[in-house]
Amino acid sequence: MSDTALTVLDGTQLRALDLTVVAQDDVALMTGAKLLELAESRISSALFGLSLPQTLKSSALKRIHLDDNDVVSSDQVSLKLKDYLIAIADQLSDDPLVISILDGNILRLFMDDEDDFAMIAENLFTDLNTEDKGKISKSEIRNALVHMGVEMGVPPFSGSLFN
């Protein structure tokens, strides 16, 4: 589901994926690591090239009982792949991700009206320039991003973004 620049990743994108791996004759055995690499590639393709948070992937792995060193037989590869994708989809259904996709069309719409764009940019700069120096510091940008994220339902940054 998608609204303007916000997209909700709730697992429906994954449930519609084609889970055909390769012809069963071509895969005698596959390691857990290789299977996860394949699954994450499929997931990333379905989710606009994004990589999922490690916590989400770890939770899904616990659910399907698959380790990197496990060896999966050819008849189990598609089943394990499907189980992993469904586990990720279920996690996203319970706790969806909201992303903002800024492509050329959205940016063009935003910038089409030069007067509106100038007013928005000036207001944003004024709001961010809390020290009233005519410059925006890293801490002001960081605080603005955290504040804007909270307003949009995005959790705060877990790591240091501005080093």
C-alpha positions as CSV (number, residue, x, y, z in Angstrom):
1,M,0.0,0.0,0.0
2,S,1.3,3.4,-0.9
3,D,0.3,7.0,-0.3
4,T,2.1,9.9,-2.0
5,A,5.7,9.7,-0.7
6,L,5.0,7.3,2.1
7,T,4.9,3.5,1.6
8,V,3.9,1.0,4.3
9,L,5.8,-2.3,4.2
10,D,3.4,-4.6,5.9
11,G,4.5,-8.0,4.4
12,T,2.0,-8.1,1.5
13,Q,4.8,-7.3,-0.9
14,L,6.6,-10.5,0.2
15,R,3.6,-12.8,0.2
16,A,3.2,-12.2,-3.5
17,L,6.8,-13.2,-4.4
18,D,7.6,-16.0,-6.8
19,L,9.5,-18.5,-4.6
20,T,10.9,-20.6,-7.4
21,V,14.5,-21.0,-6.7
22,V,16.0,-22.9,-9.6
23,A,15.3,-26.2,-11.1
24,Q,15.6,-28.8,-8.3
25,D,18.2,-30.7,-10.3
26,D,20.5,-27.7,-10.2
27,V,20.6,-27.6,-6.4
28,A,21.8,-30.7,-4.6
29,L,22.6,-29.0,-1.3
30,M,22.6,-25.4,-0.2
31,T,24.1,-24.0,3.0
32,G,21.9,-21.9,5.3
33,A,24.1,-18.9,4.5
34,K,23.5,-19.3,0.8
35,L,19.8,-19.8,1.3
36,L,19.6,-16.6,3.5
37,E,21.6,-14.7,0.8
38,L,19.1,-15.8,-1.8
39,A,16.1,-14.9,0.5
40,E,17.5,-11.5,1.4
41,S,18.1,-10.7,-2.3
42,R,14.5,-11.6,-3.1
43,I,13.2,-9.5,-0.1
44,S,15.4,-6.6,-1.0
45,S,14.1,-6.6,-4.6
46,A,10.5,-6.7,-3.4
47,L,11.1,-3.9,-0.9
48,F,12.6,-1.2,-3.2
49,G,16.2,-2.3,-2.6
50,L,16.0,-1.9,1.1
51,S,17.8,-4.1,3.6
52,L,15.7,-5.2,6.5
53,P,16.8,-4.4,10.1
54,Q,18.9,-7.1,11.7
55,T,16.4,-7.6,14.5
56,L,13.7,-8.5,12.0
57,K,15.9,-11.0,10.2
58,S,17.1,-12.5,13.5
59,S,13.5,-13.0,14.7
60,A,12.6,-14.7,11.4
61,L,15.7,-17.0,11.6
62,K,14.7,-18.1,15.1
63,R,11.3,-19.0,13.9
64,I,12.5,-21.2,11.0
65,H,15.4,-22.8,12.9
66,L,18.1,-22.1,10.3
67,D,21.8,-21.4,10.9
68,D,24.5,-20.3,8.4
69,N,26.2,-23.7,8.7
70,D,23.1,-25.8,8.2
71,V,22.9,-27.8,5.0
72,V,19.6,-27.8,3.2
73,S,18.7,-30.5,0.7
74,S,17.3,-29.6,-2.7
75,D,13.8,-30.7,-1.7
76,Q,13.9,-28.4,1.4
77,V,15.3,-25.3,-0.3
78,S,12.0,-23.9,-1.5
79,L,10.3,-24.8,1.7
80,K,12.9,-23.1,3.9
81,L,12.9,-20.0,1.6
82,K,9.1,-19.8,1.7
83,D,9.1,-20.2,5.6
84,Y,11.7,-17.4,5.9
85,L,9.8,-15.1,3.6
86,I,6.5,-15.8,5.4
87,A,8.3,-15.2,8.8
88,I,9.5,-11.8,7.6
89,A,6.1,-11.0,6.1
90,D,4.4,-11.9,9.5
91,Q,6.9,-9.7,11.4
92,L,6.1,-6.8,9.0
93,S,2.4,-7.4,9.4
94,D,2.7,-7.1,13.2
95,D,5.2,-4.2,13.0
96,P,5.2,-2.6,9.6
97,L,7.9,-0.3,8.3
98,V,7.0,3.1,6.9
99,I,9.4,4.4,4.3
100,S,9.5,7.5,2.2
101,I,10.4,7.1,-1.4
102,L,11.6,10.3,-3.0
103,D,11.8,9.8,-6.7
104,G,12.0,12.3,-9.5
105,N,8.2,12.6,-9.9
106,I,7.6,13.4,-6.2
107,L,10.5,15.9,-6.2
108,R,9.2,17.5,-9.4
109,L,5.7,17.9,-7.8
110,F,7.2,19.3,-4.7
111,M,9.3,21.8,-6.6
112,D,6.8,22.7,-9.4
113,D,5.6,25.8,-7.5
114,E,8.7,27.9,-7.0
115,D,7.0,30.3,-4.6
116,D,5.7,27.5,-2.4
117,F,9.1,25.7,-2.5
118,A,10.9,28.9,-1.5
119,M,8.5,29.5,1.4
120,I,8.8,26.0,2.7
121,A,12.6,26.1,2.4
122,E,12.8,29.4,4.2
123,N,10.5,28.3,7.0
124,L,12.4,25.1,7.4
125,F,15.7,27.0,7.6
126,T,14.3,29.4,10.1
127,D,13.0,26.5,12.2
128,L,16.4,24.7,12.1
129,N,18.4,27.8,12.7
130,T,17.7,27.7,16.5
131,E,21.0,29.4,17.3
132,D,20.0,32.3,15.0
133,K,23.4,32.5,13.4
134,G,22.3,32.1,9.8
135,K,23.9,28.7,9.7
136,I,22.6,25.3,10.6
137,S,24.8,23.1,12.8
138,K,25.0,19.3,12.8
139,S,23.2,19.2,16.1
140,E,20.3,21.3,14.7
141,I,20.0,19.0,11.7
142,R,20.2,15.9,13.9
143,N,17.5,17.3,16.2
144,A,15.3,18.2,13.2
145,L,15.6,14.8,11.7
146,V,14.8,13.1,15.0
147,H,11.8,15.4,15.4
148,M,10.6,14.9,11.8
149,G,11.0,11.2,12.2
150,V,8.9,11.1,15.4
151,E,6.2,13.1,13.7
152,M,6.1,10.6,10.9
153,G,6.2,7.6,13.2
154,V,9.8,6.7,12.6
155,P,11.8,5.5,15.6
156,P,14.9,7.5,16.6
157,F,18.2,6.7,15.1
158,S,19.9,3.8,16.8
159,G,23.4,4.7,15.6
160,S,25.4,7.8,15.0
161,L,24.4,9.3,11.7
162,F,26.6,12.4,11.8
163,N,30.2,11.5,12.4
